[in-house]
Amino acid sequence: MERINHLPQWREHFVTELNQAGMIRRFEAKVSEQQTGEIWLPTTISEPKKHNCYVLSPSTLILDYAVDELPKLPRVQQWLSRALLKLVATPLKWGKVDKLQVLNNHCLSTNMYPDAWEDADIKAIEQQALARAPEHALMFRSVNPTQSPQLSAALRKANWLPIVTRQVYVLSPGSKRGTDFTNDSRLAREPGWRYSRLETPAEFERAQRLYDLLYLDKYSEHNIQYTAQFMARMQQLGMMTFMGLYKHDELCAVSGFVVHDNVMTSPIFGLDTTWPQSEQLYRRMSWYTLDFAHRHQLSFNLSSGAPKYKRSRHAKPCLECSFVAVAHLPAHQRAVWKALSVLTQRFYAPMLEENQL
């Protein structure tokens, strides 16, 4: 059974492609890279800009995206959270939190850290990054202790500040398939349905529309705004795999997934939200990626959202953090980052776990 690994293509093409215009809307950053020992890191350097993509901008994530997530909370927690968000808006601007260099930034909802990262030389990485942008805070996004226990511990030991961002679900190699997955398998094999790789410009235009319907129109306009051009180039260059779900030759759902060595994530997922829920588009499309991860024994980060579905397919919850290095910054900027770290660990993390978000 042939195993896919997109990482070599990311090393070869990422910087060139992401610096092209029209790949991601609302995305303004300088995209670069560094090599530290055996580890390759794509990097982004960005300046404060209103509504910049949240993979570049903590302000967008905290002040814009978070507001769209509040309806998931109980009423009292919604009110308290809304008040807290208003309270932190000015300090975030004052602390220049969007003057930022994000390391290992794949510009996806979930950045990946294959096993090689467990032995990363954090100090060497930090020194290289500071030589490139000494006035910017440094950040690693998407670090969780289930997939990267040694990296998480090394960042804490090196005095990087943890900022809790969300609760994600991880399907580990060897996890049970279970009854719900077996039922999904039967659903996926019903007559009239098929899975196929996307190839044509029209298919990628449709894929963008399906992604927009779910992630931008239904969830939040502050999600990452990928274009059909981005999706097509990722597939053409072997940087991602895009699979479509068809019913009688109509493309009705799509998944774009990435594998870096032993780690997998599916940052692009879309479906036609105008179809009735009885068609089970989410279950049918999700089954494909879960089955792929099982067959290839991958550590699959299913990201956040749909907690009941993911738990019932034996994915385990864990808190994800961004880690920031700020010791080189002025005192007032350090104070803002430290306050964010304390607030998210003491208040946001328990809220995520209590509500199983």
C-alpha atoms as a printed R data frame, in Angstrom:
    type eleno elety resid chain resno       x      y       z
1   ATOM     1    CA   MET     A     1   0.000  0.000   0.000
2   ATOM     2    CA   GLU     A     2   1.655  3.220  -1.209
3   ATOM     3    CA   ARG     A     3   1.944  5.921   1.431
4   ATOM     4    CA   ILE     A     4   1.563  9.583   0.511
5   ATOM     5    CA   ASN     A     5   3.972 12.196   1.887
6   ATOM     6    CA   HIS     A     6   3.456 15.772   0.712
7   ATOM     7    CA   LEU     A     7   6.365 17.228   2.707
8   ATOM     8    CA   PRO     A     8   9.050 17.120  -0.049
9   ATOM     9    CA   GLN     A     9   6.769 19.112  -2.351
10  ATOM    10    CA   TRP     A    10   6.119 21.661   0.406
11  ATOM    11    CA   ARG     A    11   9.855 22.153   0.832
12  ATOM    12    CA   GLU     A    12  10.271 22.699  -2.910
13  ATOM    13    CA   HIS     A    13   7.285 24.901  -3.738
14  ATOM    14    CA   PHE     A    14   5.772 26.514  -0.628
15  ATOM    15    CA   VAL     A    15   7.569 29.880  -0.593
16  ATOM    16    CA   THR     A    16   7.180 30.505  -4.327
17  ATOM    17    CA   GLU     A    17   3.501 29.581  -4.378
18  ATOM    18    CA   LEU     A    18   2.418 31.458  -1.239
19  ATOM    19    CA   ASN     A    19   4.108 34.634  -2.442
20  ATOM    20    CA   GLN     A    20   1.938 34.563  -5.566
21  ATOM    21    CA   ALA     A    21  -1.060 36.897  -5.660
22  ATOM    22    CA   GLY     A    22  -4.528 35.403  -5.500
23  ATOM    23    CA   MET     A    23  -3.778 32.270  -3.469
24  ATOM    24    CA   ILE     A    24  -5.498 33.273  -0.207
25  ATOM    25    CA   ARG     A    25  -7.801 36.269   0.151
26  ATOM    26    CA   ARG     A    26  -7.241 38.645   3.110
27  ATOM    27    CA   PHE     A    27  -3.660 37.423   3.424
28  ATOM    28    CA   GLU     A    28  -0.819 39.922   3.727
29  ATOM    29    CA   ALA     A    29   2.586 38.648   4.837
30  ATOM    30    CA   LYS     A    30   6.092 38.003   3.646
31  ATOM    31    CA   VAL     A    31   6.506 34.249   3.229
32  ATOM    32    CA   SER     A    32   9.971 32.824   3.742
33  ATOM    33    CA   GLU     A    33  11.724 29.701   5.082
34  ATOM    34    CA   GLN     A    34  14.625 28.561   7.216
35  ATOM    35    CA   GLN     A    35  16.524 25.331   7.711
36  ATOM    36    CA   THR     A    36  17.711 24.457  11.224
37  ATOM    37    CA   GLY     A    37  19.524 21.146  11.305
38  ATOM    38    CA   GLU     A    38  17.207 18.552   9.791
39  ATOM    39    CA   ILE     A    39  14.118 20.710  10.222
40  ATOM    40    CA   TRP     A    40  12.622 22.875   7.485
41  ATOM    41    CA   LEU     A    41  10.396 25.734   8.604
42  ATOM    42    CA   PRO     A    42   8.161 27.855   6.408
43  ATOM    43    CA   THR     A    43   7.764 31.268   8.029
44  ATOM    44    CA   THR     A    44   5.535 34.316   7.710
45  ATOM    45    CA   ILE     A    45   6.334 37.853   8.795
46  ATOM    46    CA   SER     A    46   3.381 40.228   9.080
47  ATOM    47    CA   GLU     A    47   2.530 43.697  10.311
48  ATOM    48    CA   PRO     A    48  -0.674 44.902  12.014
49  ATOM    49    CA   LYS     A    49  -3.538 45.025   9.493
50  ATOM    50    CA   LYS     A    50  -7.259 44.937  10.230
51  ATOM    51    CA   HIS     A    51  -8.948 41.622   9.358
52  ATOM    52    CA   ASN     A    52  -5.733 39.971   8.154
53  ATOM    53    CA   CYS     A    53  -5.943 36.173   7.956
54  ATOM    54    CA   TYR     A    54  -6.019 34.591  11.426
55  ATOM    55    CA   VAL     A    55  -3.008 32.363  10.649
56  ATOM    56    CA   LEU     A    56  -1.065 35.657  10.662
57  ATOM    57    CA   SER     A    57  -3.068 37.788  13.079
58  ATOM    58    CA   PRO     A    58  -3.882 36.978  16.718
59  ATOM    59    CA   SER     A    59  -6.211 39.988  16.727
60  ATOM    60    CA   THR     A    60  -8.365 38.483  13.986
61  ATOM    61    CA   LEU     A    61  -8.470 35.180  15.853
62  ATOM    62    CA   ILE     A    62  -9.254 36.720  19.242
63  ATOM    63    CA   LEU     A    63 -11.486 39.670  18.343
64  ATOM    64    CA   ASP     A    64 -13.170 38.668  15.075
65  ATOM    65    CA   TYR     A    65 -13.268 34.896  14.763
66  ATOM    66    CA   ALA     A    66 -14.008 34.370  18.443
67  ATOM    67    CA   VAL     A    67 -17.166 36.505  18.254
68  ATOM    68    CA   ASP     A    68 -18.575 34.141  15.629
69  ATOM    69    CA   GLU     A    69 -17.901 31.200  17.980
70  ATOM    70    CA   LEU     A    70 -19.749 32.684  20.976
71  ATOM    71    CA   PRO     A    71 -23.180 31.179  20.114
72  ATOM    72    CA   LYS     A    72 -21.707 27.749  20.936
73  ATOM    73    CA   LEU     A    73 -21.443 28.787  24.608
74  ATOM    74    CA   PRO     A    74 -24.136 28.902  27.312
75  ATOM    75    CA   ARG     A    75 -25.782 32.328  27.617
76  ATOM    76    CA   VAL     A    76 -23.911 33.500  30.720
77  ATOM    77    CA   GLN     A    77 -20.540 32.483  29.281
78  ATOM    78    CA   GLN     A    78 -21.443 34.249  26.036
79  ATOM    79    CA   TRP     A    79 -22.062 37.498  27.933
80  ATOM    80    CA   LEU     A    80 -18.874 37.223  29.990
81  ATOM    81    CA   SER     A    81 -16.795 36.335  26.929
82  ATOM    82    CA   ARG     A    82 -18.170 39.214  24.892
83  ATOM    83    CA   ALA     A    83 -17.340 41.641  27.711
84  ATOM    84    CA   LEU     A    84 -13.823 40.217  27.999
85  ATOM    85    CA   LEU     A    85 -13.213 40.547  24.253
86  ATOM    86    CA   LYS     A    86 -14.159 44.220  24.355
87  ATOM    87    CA   LEU     A    87 -11.862 44.695  27.325
88  ATOM    88    CA   VAL     A    88  -8.778 43.236  25.596
89  ATOM    89    CA   ALA     A    89  -9.169 44.994  22.220
90  ATOM    90    CA   THR     A    90  -7.144 48.085  23.124
91  ATOM    91    CA   PRO     A    91  -4.324 46.221  24.927
92  ATOM    92    CA   LEU     A    92  -3.890 43.927  21.912
93  ATOM    93    CA   LYS     A    93  -3.374 46.926  19.654
94  ATOM    94    CA   TRP     A    94  -1.119 48.630  22.198
95  ATOM    95    CA   GLY     A    95   0.938 45.457  22.577
96  ATOM    96    CA   LYS     A    96   1.413 45.109  18.797
97  ATOM    97    CA   VAL     A    97   0.444 41.435  18.885
98  ATOM    98    CA   ASP     A    98   0.052 41.410  15.089
99  ATOM    99    CA   LYS     A    99   3.684 42.398  14.562
100 ATOM   100    CA   LEU     A   100   4.497 38.730  14.311
101 ATOM   101    CA   GLN     A   101   6.748 36.086  12.804
102 ATOM   102    CA   VAL     A   102   5.039 32.686  12.748
103 ATOM   103    CA   LEU     A   103   7.429 29.747  12.499
104 ATOM   104    CA   ASN     A   104   6.514 26.507  10.744
105 ATOM   105    CA   ASN     A   105   3.476 28.343   9.393
106 ATOM   106    CA   HIS     A   106   1.864 26.267   6.656
107 ATOM   107    CA   CYS     A   107  -0.927 28.860   6.425
108 ATOM   108    CA   LEU     A   108  -3.453 26.135   7.168
109 ATOM   109    CA   SER     A   109  -5.926 25.950  10.036
110 ATOM   110    CA   THR     A   110  -3.600 23.367  11.608
111 ATOM   111    CA   ASN     A   111   0.191 23.442  11.256
112 ATOM   112    CA   MET     A   112   1.952 20.071  11.357
113 ATOM   113    CA   TYR     A   113   4.861 18.817  13.451
114 ATOM   114    CA   PRO     A   114   6.096 15.386  12.320
115 ATOM   115    CA   ASP     A   115   8.249 13.253  14.629
116 ATOM   116    CA   ALA     A   116  11.478 15.089  13.685
117 ATOM   117    CA   TRP     A   117  10.182 18.096  15.616
118 ATOM   118    CA   GLU     A   118  10.412 16.172  18.885
119 ATOM   119    CA   ASP     A   119  14.199 16.702  18.789
120 ATOM   120    CA   ALA     A   120  14.089 20.316  17.543
121 ATOM   121    CA   ASP     A   121  16.776 22.734  18.740
122 ATOM   122    CA   ILE     A   122  14.432 25.495  19.933
123 ATOM   123    CA   LYS     A   123  17.240 27.899  20.836
124 ATOM   124    CA   ALA     A   124  18.861 27.628  17.393
125 ATOM   125    CA   ILE     A   125  15.500 28.101  15.667
126 ATOM   126    CA   GLU     A   126  14.791 31.153  17.814
127 ATOM   127    CA   GLN     A   127  18.186 32.748  17.110
128 ATOM   128    CA   GLN     A   128  17.812 32.305  13.346
129 ATOM   129    CA   ALA     A   129  14.315 33.769  13.410
130 ATOM   130    CA   LEU     A   130  15.331 36.792  15.486
131 ATOM   131    CA   ALA     A   131  18.192 37.532  13.111
132 ATOM   132    CA   ARG     A   132  15.570 37.807  10.352
133 ATOM   133    CA   ALA     A   133  13.005 39.936  12.231
134 ATOM   134    CA   PRO     A   134  14.303 41.146  15.624
135 ATOM   135    CA   GLU     A   135  11.336 43.444  16.380
136 ATOM   136    CA   HIS     A   136   8.616 40.823  15.884
137 ATOM   137    CA   ALA     A   137   7.206 38.391  18.401
138 ATOM   138    CA   LEU     A   138   7.876 34.754  17.478
139 ATOM   139    CA   MET     A   139   5.090 32.179  17.412
140 ATOM   140    CA   PHE     A   140   4.511 28.473  16.876
141 ATOM   141    CA   ARG     A   141   0.845 27.728  16.168
142 ATOM   142    CA   SER     A   142  -1.052 24.428  16.522
143 ATOM   143    CA   VAL     A   143   1.097 22.684  19.146
144 ATOM   144    CA   ASN     A   144  -0.658 19.995  21.173
145 ATOM   145    CA   PRO     A   145   0.733 17.574  23.779
146 ATOM   146    CA   THR     A   146  -0.835 14.483  22.210
147 ATOM   147    CA   GLN     A   147   1.044 14.692  18.923
148 ATOM   148    CA   SER     A   148   4.056 16.721  20.100
149 ATOM   149    CA   PRO     A   149   4.699 16.048  23.809
150 ATOM   150    CA   GLN     A   150   8.449 16.698  23.694
151 ATOM   151    CA   LEU     A   151   8.095 19.824  21.569
152 ATOM   152    CA   SER     A   152   5.458 21.205  23.978
153 ATOM   153    CA   ALA     A   153   7.744 20.535  26.930
154 ATOM   154    CA   ALA     A   154  10.806 21.991  25.162
155 ATOM   155    CA   LEU     A   155   8.985 25.238  24.334
156 ATOM   156    CA   ARG     A   156   7.877 25.652  27.945
157 ATOM   157    CA   LYS     A   157  11.405 24.915  29.176
158 ATOM   158    CA   ALA     A   158  12.755 27.569  26.777
159 ATOM   159    CA   ASN     A   159  10.321 30.101  28.345
160 ATOM   160    CA   TRP     A   160   7.980 30.399  25.383
161 ATOM   161    CA   LEU     A   161   4.543 31.480  26.638
162 ATOM   162    CA   PRO     A   162   1.617 29.083  25.986
163 ATOM   163    CA   ILE     A   163  -1.600 30.639  24.724
164 ATOM   164    CA   VAL     A   164  -4.531 28.226  24.594
165 ATOM   165    CA   THR     A   165  -6.280 28.520  21.229
166 ATOM   166    CA   ARG     A   166  -8.806 25.671  20.912
167 ATOM   167    CA   GLN     A   167  -9.615 22.051  21.686
168 ATOM   168    CA   VAL     A   168  -8.725 19.720  18.827
169 ATOM   169    CA   TYR     A   169  -9.366 16.029  18.224
170 ATOM   170    CA   VAL     A   170  -6.615 13.593  17.339
171 ATOM   171    CA   LEU     A   171  -7.043 10.110  15.872
172 ATOM   172    CA   SER     A   172  -3.915  8.178  16.801
173 ATOM   173    CA   PRO     A   173  -2.471  5.252  14.825
174 ATOM   174    CA   GLY     A   174  -4.068  2.017  15.973
175 ATOM   175    CA   SER     A   175  -7.247  3.697  17.257
176 ATOM   176    CA   LYS     A   176 -10.446  1.652  17.184
177 ATOM   177    CA   ARG     A   177 -12.695  2.048  14.207
178 ATOM   178    CA   GLY     A   178 -15.861  1.328  16.167
179 ATOM   179    CA   THR     A   179 -19.509  0.889  15.298
180 ATOM   180    CA   ASP     A   180 -20.106  4.424  14.025
181 ATOM   181    CA   PHE     A   181 -17.175  4.185  11.629
182 ATOM   182    CA   THR     A   182 -18.494  0.833  10.365
183 ATOM   183    CA   ASN     A   183 -21.886  2.436   9.746
184 ATOM   184    CA   ASP     A   184 -20.166  5.321   7.926
185 ATOM   185    CA   SER     A   185 -18.394  2.757   5.724
186 ATOM   186    CA   ARG     A   186 -21.714  1.255   4.674
187 ATOM   187    CA   LEU     A   187 -23.059  4.738   3.945
188 ATOM   188    CA   ALA     A   188 -20.027  5.603   1.818
189 ATOM   189    CA   ARG     A   189 -20.468  2.517  -0.337
190 ATOM   190    CA   GLU     A   190 -24.123  3.033  -1.176
191 ATOM   191    CA   PRO     A   191 -24.943  2.884  -4.905
192 ATOM   192    CA   GLY     A   192 -24.921  6.199  -6.758
193 ATOM   193    CA   TRP     A   193 -22.085  7.712  -4.707
194 ATOM   194    CA   ARG     A   194 -18.388  7.810  -5.578
195 ATOM   195    CA   TYR     A   195 -15.097  9.446  -4.563
196 ATOM   196    CA   SER     A   196 -12.685 10.885  -7.125
197 ATOM   197    CA   ARG     A   197  -9.652 13.162  -7.255
198 ATOM   198    CA   LEU     A   198 -10.319 16.683  -8.438
199 ATOM   199    CA   GLU     A   199  -8.587 17.523 -11.713
200 ATOM   200    CA   THR     A   200 -10.339 20.166 -13.814
201 ATOM   201    CA   PRO     A   201 -10.602 23.958 -13.319
202 ATOM   202    CA   ALA     A   202 -14.381 23.608 -13.056
203 ATOM   203    CA   GLU     A   203 -14.000 21.076 -10.230
204 ATOM   204    CA   PHE     A   204 -11.723 23.413  -8.268
205 ATOM   205    CA   GLU     A   205 -14.104 26.333  -8.777
206 ATOM   206    CA   ARG     A   206 -16.862 24.118  -7.395
207 ATOM   207    CA   ALA     A   207 -14.577 23.041  -4.533
208 ATOM   208    CA   GLN     A   208 -14.024 26.662  -3.519
209 ATOM   209    CA   ARG     A   209 -17.764 27.248  -3.590
210 ATOM   210    CA   LEU     A   210 -18.382 24.226  -1.337
211 ATOM   211    CA   TYR     A   211 -15.678 25.356   1.094
212 ATOM   212    CA   ASP     A   212 -17.091 28.900   1.142
213 ATOM   213    CA   LEU     A   213 -20.624 27.640   1.775
214 ATOM   214    CA   LEU     A   214 -19.534 25.747   4.877
215 ATOM   215    CA   TYR     A   215 -16.585 27.629   6.354
216 ATOM   216    CA   LEU     A   216 -17.301 31.235   5.362
217 ATOM   217    CA   ASP     A   217 -21.065 31.460   4.950
218 ATOM   218    CA   LYS     A   218 -22.145 29.060   7.706
219 ATOM   219    CA   TYR     A   219 -19.289 29.299  10.235
220 ATOM   220    CA   SER     A   220 -17.353 32.568   9.969
221 ATOM   221    CA   GLU     A   221 -16.170 34.979   7.288
222 ATOM   222    CA   HIS     A   222 -12.941 35.154   9.313
223 ATOM   223    CA   ASN     A   223 -11.971 31.597   8.405
224 ATOM   224    CA   ILE     A   224  -9.090 31.244   5.937
225 ATOM   225    CA   GLN     A   225 -10.275 32.344   2.498
226 ATOM   226    CA   TYR     A   226  -8.646 29.873   0.118
227 ATOM   227    CA   THR     A   227  -9.156 30.348  -3.611
228 ATOM   228    CA   ALA     A   228  -9.708 27.856  -6.413
229 ATOM   229    CA   GLN     A   229  -6.256 28.864  -7.673
230 ATOM   230    CA   PHE     A   230  -4.698 27.799  -4.352
231 ATOM   231    CA   MET     A   231  -6.500 24.457  -4.359
232 ATOM   232    CA   ALA     A   232  -5.599 23.663  -7.957
233 ATOM   233    CA   ARG     A   233  -1.912 24.504  -7.466
234 ATOM   234    CA   MET     A   234  -1.685 22.433  -4.276
235 ATOM   235    CA   GLN     A   235  -3.027 19.422  -6.136
236 ATOM   236    CA   GLN     A   236  -0.974 19.971  -9.302
237 ATOM   237    CA   LEU     A   237   2.284 20.300  -7.357
238 ATOM   238    CA   GLY     A   238   1.614 17.332  -5.091
239 ATOM   239    CA   MET     A   239   1.356 19.508  -1.965
240 ATOM   240    CA   MET     A   240  -2.166 18.352  -1.078
241 ATOM   241    CA   THR     A   241  -4.652 15.728  -2.169
242 ATOM   242    CA   PHE     A   242  -8.185 16.856  -3.055
243 ATOM   243    CA   MET     A   243 -10.937 14.265  -3.121
244 ATOM   244    CA   GLY     A   244 -14.489 14.951  -4.146
245 ATOM   245    CA   LEU     A   245 -17.730 13.203  -3.214
246 ATOM   246    CA   TYR     A   246 -20.078 12.815  -6.171
247 ATOM   247    CA   LYS     A   247 -23.706 11.787  -6.343
248 ATOM   248    CA   HIS     A   248 -24.685 10.875  -9.885
249 ATOM   249    CA   ASP     A   249 -21.707 12.902 -11.164
250 ATOM   250    CA   GLU     A   250 -22.578 16.032  -9.153
251 ATOM   251    CA   LEU     A   251 -19.750 17.226  -6.911
252 ATOM   252    CA   CYS     A   252 -21.413 17.808  -3.543
253 ATOM   253    CA   ALA     A   253 -18.552 17.660  -0.988
254 ATOM   254    CA   VAL     A   254 -14.770 17.992  -0.982
255 ATOM   255    CA   SER     A   255 -11.802 17.343   1.276
256 ATOM   256    CA   GLY     A   256  -8.270 18.635   0.796
257 ATOM   257    CA   PHE     A   257  -5.808 16.853   3.070
258 ATOM   258    CA   VAL     A   258  -2.070 17.029   3.771
259 ATOM   259    CA   VAL     A   259   0.376 14.392   5.029
260 ATOM   260    CA   HIS     A   260   3.788 15.360   6.406
261 ATOM   261    CA   ASP     A   261   5.657 12.154   7.259
262 ATOM   262    CA   ASN     A   262   3.470 10.558   9.963
263 ATOM   263    CA   VAL     A   263   1.035 13.460  10.537
264 ATOM   264    CA   MET     A   264  -2.167 14.242   8.625
265 ATOM   265    CA   THR     A   265  -4.700 17.068   8.641
266 ATOM   266    CA   SER     A   266  -7.608 18.078   6.388
267 ATOM   267    CA   PRO     A   267  -7.700 21.897   6.400
268 ATOM   268    CA   ILE     A   268 -10.024 22.255   3.426
269 ATOM   269    CA   PHE     A   269 -13.450 20.696   3.774
270 ATOM   270    CA   GLY     A   270 -16.627 21.765   2.084
271 ATOM   271    CA   LEU     A   271 -20.103 20.584   1.268
272 ATOM   272    CA   ASP     A   272 -23.257 21.850  -0.348
273 ATOM   273    CA   THR     A   273 -25.200 23.229   2.608
274 ATOM   274    CA   THR     A   274 -28.340 23.572   0.460
275 ATOM   275    CA   TRP     A   275 -28.705 19.779   0.337
276 ATOM   276    CA   PRO     A   276 -30.922 18.172   3.003
277 ATOM   277    CA   GLN     A   277 -29.126 16.782   6.051
278 ATOM   278    CA   SER     A   278 -30.623 13.388   5.258
279 ATOM   279    CA   GLU     A   279 -28.023 13.062   2.486
280 ATOM   280    CA   GLN     A   280 -25.350 12.829   5.226
281 ATOM   281    CA   LEU     A   281 -22.711 14.711   3.226
282 ATOM   282    CA   TYR     A   282 -20.548 15.450   6.282
283 ATOM   283    CA   ARG     A   283 -20.439 11.801   7.352
284 ATOM   284    CA   ARG     A   284 -19.782 10.528   3.824
285 ATOM   285    CA   MET     A   285 -16.911 12.937   3.119
286 ATOM   286    CA   SER     A   286 -15.381 12.651   6.579
287 ATOM   287    CA   TRP     A   287 -15.355  8.874   6.295
288 ATOM   288    CA   TYR     A   288 -12.898  9.080   3.409
289 ATOM   289    CA   THR     A   289 -10.250 10.951   5.418
290 ATOM   290    CA   LEU     A   290 -10.748  8.807   8.524
291 ATOM   291    CA   ASP     A   291 -10.434  5.640   6.454
292 ATOM   292    CA   PHE     A   292  -7.279  6.995   4.787
293 ATOM   293    CA   ALA     A   293  -5.709  7.736   8.182
294 ATOM   294    CA   HIS     A   294  -6.603  4.284   9.507
295 ATOM   295    CA   ARG     A   295  -5.235  2.475   6.456
296 ATOM   296    CA   HIS     A   296  -1.949  4.407   6.494
297 ATOM   297    CA   GLN     A   297  -1.517  4.434  10.285
298 ATOM   298    CA   LEU     A   298  -1.277  8.224  10.481
299 ATOM   299    CA   SER     A   299  -1.662 10.600  13.399
300 ATOM   300    CA   PHE     A   300  -4.686 12.529  12.126
301 ATOM   301    CA   ASN     A   301  -5.442 15.970  13.587
302 ATOM   302    CA   LEU     A   302  -9.157 16.472  12.946
303 ATOM   303    CA   SER     A   303  -8.993 20.081  14.134
304 ATOM   304    CA   SER     A   304 -11.839 21.514  16.235
305 ATOM   305    CA   GLY     A   305 -15.605 21.439  15.841
306 ATOM   306    CA   ALA     A   306 -18.164 18.601  15.537
307 ATOM   307    CA   PRO     A   307 -17.039 17.180  18.901
308 ATOM   308    CA   LYS     A   308 -19.745 14.519  19.252
309 ATOM   309    CA   TYR     A   309 -19.008 13.147  15.791
310 ATOM   310    CA   LYS     A   310 -15.248 13.020  16.395
311 ATOM   311    CA   ARG     A   311 -15.485 11.503  19.869
312 ATOM   312    CA   SER     A   312 -17.770  8.761  18.580
313 ATOM   313    CA   ARG     A   313 -15.110  7.895  15.947
314 ATOM   314    CA   HIS     A   314 -12.512  7.520  18.767
315 ATOM   315    CA   ALA     A   315 -10.633 10.768  18.201
316 ATOM   316    CA   LYS     A   316  -9.371 12.097  21.536
317 ATOM   317    CA   PRO     A   317  -9.643 15.741  22.658
318 ATOM   318    CA   CYS     A   318  -6.624 17.788  23.670
319 ATOM   319    CA   LEU     A   319  -5.923 21.461  24.191
320 ATOM   320    CA   GLU     A   320  -3.926 23.169  21.466
321 ATOM   321    CA   CYS     A   321  -1.626 26.100  22.160
322 ATOM   322    CA   SER     A   322   0.265 28.745  20.313
323 ATOM   323    CA   PHE     A   323   3.654 29.377  21.914
324 ATOM   324    CA   VAL     A   324   5.261 32.826  21.749
325 ATOM   325    CA   ALA     A   325   8.789 34.066  22.425
326 ATOM   326    CA   VAL     A   326   8.726 37.676  23.613
327 ATOM   327    CA   ALA     A   327  11.774 38.183  25.852
328 ATOM   328    CA   HIS     A   328  13.374 40.402  23.184
329 ATOM   329    CA   LEU     A   329  10.400 42.800  23.041
330 ATOM   330    CA   PRO     A   330   9.754 46.020  25.024
331 ATOM   331    CA   ALA     A   331   8.206 45.573  28.481
332 ATOM   332    CA   HIS     A   332   4.692 46.737  27.546
333 ATOM   333    CA   GLN     A   333   4.494 44.232  24.686
334 ATOM   334    CA   ARG     A   334   5.741 41.423  26.913
335 ATOM   335    CA   ALA     A   335   3.090 42.320  29.485
336 ATOM   336    CA   VAL     A   336   0.256 41.974  26.950
337 ATOM   337    CA   TRP     A   337   1.466 38.567  25.776
338 ATOM   338    CA   LYS     A   338   1.891 37.359  29.370
339 ATOM   339    CA   ALA     A   339  -1.628 38.497  30.216
340 ATOM   340    CA   LEU     A   340  -2.999 36.588  27.207
341 ATOM   341    CA   SER     A   341  -1.165 33.478  28.341
342 ATOM   342    CA   VAL     A   342  -2.602 33.692  31.857
343 ATOM   343    CA   LEU     A   343  -6.161 34.485  30.703
344 ATOM   344    CA   THR     A   344  -6.346 31.663  28.189
345 ATOM   345    CA   GLN     A   345  -4.949 29.074  30.597
346 ATOM   346    CA   ARG     A   346  -7.084 30.076  33.592
347 ATOM   347    CA   PHE     A   347 -10.372 30.912  31.911
348 ATOM   348    CA   TYR     A   348 -10.514 29.857  28.254
349 ATOM   349    CA   ALA     A   349  -9.075 26.346  28.663
350 ATOM   350    CA   PRO     A   350 -11.595 25.283  31.353
351 ATOM   351    CA   MET     A   351 -14.426 26.703  29.222
352 ATOM   352    CA   LEU     A   352 -13.347 24.629  26.231
353 ATOM   353    CA   GLU     A   353 -13.137 21.456  28.291
354 ATOM   354    CA   GLU     A   354 -16.372 22.075  30.198
355 ATOM   355    CA   ASN     A   355 -18.390 22.642  27.007
356 ATOM   356    CA   GLN     A   356 -16.531 19.937  25.043
357 ATOM   357    CA   LEU     A   357 -15.957 22.354  22.169
